[in-house]
Amino acid sequence: MSGIKSWPEGERPREKLLLHGPGALTEAELLALIIGSGDAASSRSAIDLGRQLLAEFKSLRTLSDASCAELQRVKGIGPAKAACIKAALYLSTKSLGLGRGLADETRFTSAQQVFEHFHYEFRDRRKEYFMALLLDGKNRIIKPVQISEGSLNQSIVHPREVFNLAVRDSAAAIILLHNHPSGDPTPSPEDFDVTRRLCDAGELMGIRVLDHIVLGDGSYYSFTEHGVI
């Protein structure tokens, strides 16, 4: 099969993007630009590799969640190509979520705002990640901190880990959040237990727990909105 360079200019992914913008390209063509080159051993072009990746992983979301080792199981994808794919898709995720950054003195006034800011970062994670948003006396964001990385079904959180960080940064209050890899934000019995223990510890420490938000795929559960906190 002839390489992309031998194709008419109007059909080459790079030229198409420069002339018409990224919206004119298929997902396979966009992946081809990230991959950069084809597989000389099998005479497949970069677009062929992009199509094979999509066929193997079914969607960009599952492709984004794949490890470099999993990507390299596709013939023609070596460590360099896998790294480029992971970097590009991770940047895309961060641009929708945490990549927007938290401006100085950002204030979250609702669970919906927290969900909208963080859910892109966590919706495809295969593990649970537990975080705390540290707030000052006016409920302005000091910074978000990751507390733990759990298994597929649970995240182990100790009050001392949460409040050691809060005390170190002089936080007056915190908002807790974690994701459910299943996509269903319904709290588990463990979620209720962790919330109760952290609220009790916060009361003793003089650091308020304003909410605990469980992030799902397209939805969330707020312990405060449901009257648990």
Buried (B, 14 or more C-beta within 10 A) or exposed (E): EEEBEEBEEEEBBEBBBEEEEEEEBBBBBBBBBBBEBBBEEEEBBBBBBBBBBBEBBEEBEEBBBBEBEBBBEBEBBEEEBBEBBBEBBEEBBBEEBBEEEBEEEBEBEEBEEBBEBBBBBBBBBEBBBBBBBBBBEEBBBBEBBEBBEBEEEBBBBBBEBBBEBBEEEEBBBBBBBBBBBEEEBEBBEBBEEBBBBBBEBBEEBEBBBBBBBBBBBEEBBBBBBEEBB
